[in-house]
Amino acid sequence: MVSRADRSRLSQWWWTVDKFLLFSAILLMAAGLVLSLAASPAIADRIGVDEFHFFKRHVLFLVPAFALMIGLSFLDKRQARRAAFVVFGMAIVMMVATMFVGFEAKGSRRWISLGSFSLQASEFLKPGFVVVTAWLFAENARRPDVPGNLFSIILFAIVVALLVAQPDLGQTILVSAVWSAMFFMAGMPWLWIAVLGGFAVAGLASAYLFLEHFASRIDRFFTGDGDTFQVDTSLEAIVRGGWLGQGPGEGTVKRILPDSHTDFVFAVAAEEFGIIISMVLVLVFAFVVIRGLTHAIHERDGFVRLSVAGLVMLFGFQSIINMAVNLQMMPAKGMTLPFISYGGSSMMAVAFGMGLILALTKTRPESRRYDTGRFVPNNAQIAN
């Protein structure tokens, strides 16, 4: 046990880090290991590789991801911001490079091959973009002479253009939702709400009219016509599991589910471990989001407040989209379940985002300000 009298960096980290968030992340990582072991052997057998091929690679990704998350959680506010800026800049460069040297899969050019590893730069773009945007919004509020909101809009347009060029409309919608929520929290004028809402509607309509891949997914969702095998099989697996599940390794529907170890791992959880355990998993995701937003509400620093809120919303929205697709509540998006789905880029990027959350939510003497028992927002001025 680390003593409070110990003044080492490890001791200071232990007594300031949010242990509830930390252990929730570790719990999700452990759940991902179990579900990878349950879901991946059938896929490996189907494509003719070692039965535990994907599980071994999942462990290979998880170890550095865990180390990255813990390492980032030691950073202070300024160091965390710098790390996010560096990662965002590198991700932008890699996104541009993907357009020229990336390889195409399933109709999209999203990955760059690095030997036996495929890097998806857009995964790292998301948490970096959230923190950079939070800084711009906070600077605009702190110093009205700095056009932070305008710069944020320009940056958002660049990010969306890069995502649409791949195309990756699922990530585009996710990033747009998080950015809009952060802009609203930063005090977006109602005129901007109307303008950006109009652009969002126009963008979705244009995607439906001009992108056949996007239109076909929407049509399949509403009409049920066409290839709906994956989502139908996913729902069958969830129903087959019932309340208590078929038991570890006893699932049968998962064996014919093509992406059971990635996009549809939640269906495997429901089939083998039951609806009750699946609901516990949902509650852990919800707890992380609520805990993070609670920190944000009580935070006096505008940058930290918006960064934490944006990062946990990114985490929560991605989780909701993945589980909603598994339950046939949304069109298929090809989006992973954080810490659970197989995928090196996703695992490392989620760990990067969670590490930033842990770093920014650590207890700091200046993190809260109260006046006669009331919380005073960061932008409020207290007369001397």
C-alpha positions in Angstrom: 0.0 0.0 0.0 1.3 3.4 -0.9 1.6 5.7 2.1 0.3 9.3 2.0 3.6 10.4 3.6 5.5 9.1 0.6 6.3 12.1 -1.6 7.4 10.1 -4.6 5.8 10.6 -8.0 4.1 7.2 -7.8 2.6 8.1 -4.4 1.4 11.4 -5.7 -0.2 9.7 -8.7 -1.9 7.1 -6.6 -3.5 9.6 -4.3 -4.6 12.0 -7.0 -5.8 9.7 -9.9 -9.5 8.8 -10.1 -9.3 5.1 -9.1 -13.0 4.5 -10.1 -12.2 5.5 -13.7 -8.9 3.6 -13.6 -10.4 0.4 -12.4 -13.4 0.7 -14.8 -10.9 0.9 -17.7 -9.0 -2.1 -16.4 -12.3 -4.0 -16.0 -13.2 -3.3 -19.6 -9.8 -4.4 -20.8 -10.2 -7.6 -18.9 -13.6 -8.1 -20.4 -12.1 -7.6 -23.8 -9.6 -10.4 -23.2 -12.4 -12.8 -22.2 -14.6 -11.9 -25.1 -11.6 -12.1 -27.5 -11.0 -15.6 -26.3 -14.7 -16.4 -26.8 -15.2 -14.8 -30.2 -12.0 -15.0 -32.2 -11.3 -18.8 -32.5 -14.2 -19.3 -34.8 -13.0 -16.5 -37.1 -9.4 -17.9 -37.0 -10.6 -21.4 -37.9 -12.7 -20.0 -40.7 -9.8 -18.3 -42.4 -7.3 -21.1 -41.7 -4.9 -19.6 -39.1 -4.0 -20.7 -35.6 -7.0 -21.0 -33.4 -5.7 -18.4 -31.0 -4.2 -16.1 -33.6 -6.5 -13.1 -32.9 -6.4 -13.7 -29.2 -2.6 -13.6 -29.1 -2.6 -10.4 -31.2 -5.2 -8.9 -28.9 -2.9 -9.5 -25.9 0.0 -8.1 -28.0 -2.0 -4.9 -28.5 -3.4 -4.8 -25.0 0.0 -4.8 -23.1 1.4 -1.6 -24.8 -2.1 0.0 -24.7 -2.3 -0.5 -20.9 1.3 0.9 -20.5 0.3 3.9 -22.6 -2.8 4.6 -20.6 -0.9 4.4 -17.3 2.0 6.4 -18.6 -0.2 9.2 -19.8 -2.1 9.3 -16.5 1.1 10.5 -14.8 1.1 13.7 -17.0 0.0 17.1 -15.7 -2.4 19.3 -17.6 0.1 21.0 -19.8 2.0 17.8 -20.7 -1.3 16.1 -21.6 -2.3 18.9 -23.9 1.1 18.8 -25.6 0.9 15.0 -26.1 -2.6 15.5 -27.7 -1.3 18.2 -30.0 1.6 16.0 -31.1 -0.6 13.0 -31.8 -3.2 15.1 -33.6 -0.5 16.6 -35.9 0.9 13.2 -36.6 -2.6 11.8 -37.3 -3.3 14.6 -39.8 -0.1 13.8 -41.7 -0.9 10.0 -41.6 -4.5 10.7 -42.8 -3.1 12.6 -45.8 -0.6 9.9 -46.5 -3.4 7.3 -46.3 -5.0 8.9 -49.4 -1.9 8.1 -51.4 -0.2 5.0 -49.9 -3.0 3.4 -47.9 -4.6 0.2 -49.0 -8.3 -0.3 -49.8 -10.6 -2.7 -47.9 -14.4 -3.0 -48.0 -14.6 0.0 -50.3 -12.6 2.4 -48.1 -9.0 3.5 -47.9 -8.5 3.9 -44.2 -5.3 1.9 -43.4 -1.6 2.1 -43.9 0.3 -1.1 -43.9 3.3 -1.2 -41.6 4.6 -4.7 -42.0 2.3 -7.1 -40.2 0.4 -4.2 -38.6 -2.2 -2.0 -40.2 -2.5 1.6 -38.8 -5.8 3.4 -39.0 -4.8 7.0 -38.4 -8.4 8.2 -37.9 -8.6 6.4 -34.6 -5.8 8.6 -33.2 -7.2 11.7 -34.9 -10.3 11.6 -32.7 -8.9 12.1 -29.2 -6.3 14.5 -30.4 -8.9 16.6 -32.2 -11.1 16.7 -29.1 -8.3 18.1 -26.9 -7.1 20.7 -29.6 -10.7 21.8 -30.0 -11.2 22.1 -26.3 -8.2 24.3 -26.1 -9.4 26.6 -28.9 -12.9 26.9 -27.3 -11.3 27.7 -23.9 -8.9 30.3 -25.3 -11.8 32.0 -27.1 -13.7 32.2 -23.8 -10.6 33.4 -21.9 -9.4 35.8 -24.5 -12.1 37.2 -26.8 -9.4 38.7 -29.1 -8.4 35.1 -30.0 -10.7 33.7 -32.7 -10.7 30.2 -31.2 -14.2 29.3 -32.3 -13.4 30.2 -35.9 -10.2 28.2 -35.9 -12.1 25.3 -34.4 -14.6 25.4 -37.2 -11.8 25.5 -39.8 -10.1 22.5 -38.1 -13.4 20.6 -38.0 -13.9 21.2 -41.7 -10.4 19.8 -42.4 -11.0 16.7 -40.3 -14.4 16.0 -41.8 -13.0 16.4 -45.3 -10.2 13.9 -44.6 -12.7 11.4 -43.1 -15.2 11.8 -46.0 -12.3 11.3 -48.5 -11.6 7.8 -47.2 -14.8 7.5 -47.0 -15.5 6.9 -43.3 -19.0 8.3 -42.6 -19.3 6.5 -39.3 -16.3 8.3 -37.9 -17.5 11.6 -39.5 -20.8 11.4 -37.7 -19.1 10.5 -34.4 -16.6 13.4 -34.6 -19.3 15.8 -35.7 -21.6 14.8 -32.8 -18.8 15.2 -30.2 -17.6 18.5 -31.7 -21.1 19.9 -31.8 -21.7 19.0 -28.2 -18.4 20.6 -27.1 -19.3 23.8 -29.1 -22.7 23.9 -27.4 -21.0 23.5 -24.0 -18.6 26.3 -24.9 -21.5 28.7 -25.4 -22.4 28.3 -29.1 -24.8 31.1 -30.2 -28.2 30.0 -31.4 -27.5 31.3 -34.9 -24.5 28.9 -35.1 -26.7 26.1 -33.9 -29.2 26.7 -36.8 -26.4 27.1 -39.4 -24.5 24.0 -38.3 -27.7 22.0 -38.0 -28.6 23.0 -41.6 -25.1 21.9 -42.8 -25.5 18.6 -41.0 -28.8 17.8 -42.7 -27.4 18.9 -46.1 -24.4 16.7 -45.5 -26.4 13.6 -44.7 -28.7 14.2 -47.6 -25.7 14.6 -50.0 -24.1 11.4 -48.6 -27.3 9.5 -49.2 -27.6 10.9 -52.8 -24.0 10.6 -53.9 -22.4 7.8 -51.9 -23.9 4.4 -52.9 -22.3 2.6 -50.0 -23.9 4.9 -47.4 -27.3 4.9 -49.2 -27.4 1.1 -49.4 -26.8 0.8 -45.6 -29.6 3.2 -44.9 -31.9 1.4 -47.3 -31.1 -2.0 -45.8 -31.8 -0.7 -42.3 -35.2 0.8 -43.1 -36.5 -1.8 -45.6 -34.7 -5.0 -44.6 -33.9 -5.7 -48.3 -30.4 -6.7 -49.5 -27.6 -8.3 -47.5 -28.6 -8.0 -43.8 -26.9 -11.3 -42.8 -24.5 -9.8 -40.1 -27.1 -7.7 -38.3 -29.7 -10.5 -38.4 -27.2 -13.0 -37.1 -26.1 -10.6 -34.4 -29.6 -10.2 -33.2 -30.2 -14.0 -33.3 -27.1 -14.5 -31.1 -28.4 -12.0 -28.5 -31.8 -13.6 -28.5 -30.2 -17.1 -28.3 -28.2 -16.1 -25.2 -31.3 -15.3 -23.1 -30.8 -13.9 -19.6 -28.0 -16.2 -18.5 -26.3 -17.1 -21.7 -25.2 -20.4 -23.3 -22.0 -20.6 -21.3 -18.4 -19.7 -22.1 -17.4 -21.3 -25.3 -20.8 -22.7 -25.9 -22.1 -20.2 -28.4 -23.1 -21.5 -31.8 -24.4 -18.5 -33.7 -21.1 -16.7 -33.2 -19.5 -19.3 -35.5 -21.2 -17.9 -38.5 -21.0 -14.2 -37.6 -18.3 -12.8 -39.9 -17.1 -9.9 -37.7 -17.8 -11.5 -34.3 -14.4 -10.5 -32.9 -14.6 -6.8 -34.0 -17.8 -5.0 -34.7 -20.2 -7.6 -33.3 -18.3 -8.8 -30.2 -21.2 -7.5 -28.0 -23.5 -10.1 -29.6 -21.0 -12.8 -28.6 -21.1 -11.5 -25.0 -24.9 -11.7 -25.0 -24.9 -15.2 -26.5 -22.4 -16.8 -24.2 -22.8 -14.8 -21.0 -26.4 -13.6 -21.2 -28.3 -10.3 -21.2 -27.6 -9.7 -17.5 -23.8 -9.7 -18.0 -24.2 -7.6 -21.1 -26.2 -5.1 -19.1 -23.4 -5.0 -16.5 -21.0 -4.2 -19.4 -23.3 -1.4 -20.5 -23.4 0.0 -17.0 -19.6 0.1 -16.8 -19.5 2.1 -20.0 -22.2 4.4 -18.7 -20.3 4.8 -15.4 -17.2 6.0 -17.2 -19.2 8.6 -19.1 -21.1 9.8 -16.0 -18.0 9.9 -13.9 -16.1 11.9 -16.5 -19.0 14.4 -17.0 -19.2 14.8 -13.2 -15.6 15.8 -13.2 -16.2 18.2 -16.0 -19.2 19.8 -14.3 -17.1 20.7 -11.2 -14.0 21.7 -13.1 -13.1 25.4 -13.0 -10.5 25.2 -15.8 -12.3 25.7 -19.1 -9.8 23.7 -21.1 -9.9 20.7 -18.7 -13.7 20.9 -18.5 -14.2 20.7 -22.3 -11.4 18.2 -22.8 -12.8 15.7 -20.3 -16.3 16.2 -21.4 -15.4 15.7 -25.1 -13.2 12.7 -24.4 -15.8 10.8 -22.4 -18.5 11.7 -24.9 -16.3 10.3 -27.7 -15.9 7.1 -25.6 -19.6 7.0 -24.8 -21.0 7.8 -28.3 -18.7 5.2 -29.9 -19.9 2.6 -27.4 -23.5 3.4 -28.0 -23.1 3.2 -31.8 -21.5 -0.2 -31.6 -24.0 -1.7 -29.3 -27.0 -0.1 -31.2 -25.7 -1.7 -34.4 -25.6 -5.1 -32.7 -29.2 -4.6 -31.5 -30.3 -3.4 -35.0 -31.2 0.0 -33.6 -28.9 1.8 -36.1 -27.5 1.1 -39.6 -24.2 -0.8 -39.6 -21.3 1.6 -39.0 -18.1 -0.6 -38.8 -17.2 0.9 -35.4 -15.4 -0.9 -32.6 -16.5 -1.3 -29.0 -13.8 0.5 -26.9 -11.4 -1.8 -25.1 -13.5 -4.8 -26.1 -13.2 -5.3 -29.9 -10.1 -6.7 -31.6 -8.0 -4.1 -33.4 -4.6 -2.6 -32.6 -5.3 1.0 -33.8 -8.6 1.2 -31.9 -7.1 -0.3 -28.7 -4.1 2.1 -28.7 -6.2 5.1 -29.5 -8.8 4.3 -26.9 -6.0 3.8 -24.3 -4.6 7.2 -25.4 -7.9 8.9 -24.8 -8.5 7.2 -21.5 -4.9 8.1 -20.4 -5.7 11.7 -21.1 -8.9 11.5 -19.1 -7.1 10.0 -16.1 -4.4 12.7 -16.4 -6.9 15.6 -16.6 -9.2 14.3 -13.8 -6.5 14.0 -11.2 -7.1 15.9 -8.1 -5.5 19.3 -8.3 -5.6 22.1 -5.7 -6.7 24.6 -8.3 -9.2 22.3 -10.0 -12.3 23.7 -8.3 -13.4 27.1 -7.1 -16.3 27.8 -4.8 -17.8 31.0 -3.5 -19.9 30.8 -0.4 -20.6 27.2 -1.2 -21.6 27.7 -4.8 -19.6 26.5 -7.8 -18.2 29.4 -9.8 -17.6 28.7 -13.5 -14.1 29.3 -14.9 -15.1 32.3 -16.9 -16.7 34.1 -13.9 -14.6 36.9 -12.5 -14.4 37.2 -8.7 -14.0 40.7 -7.5 -11.0 41.2 -5.3 
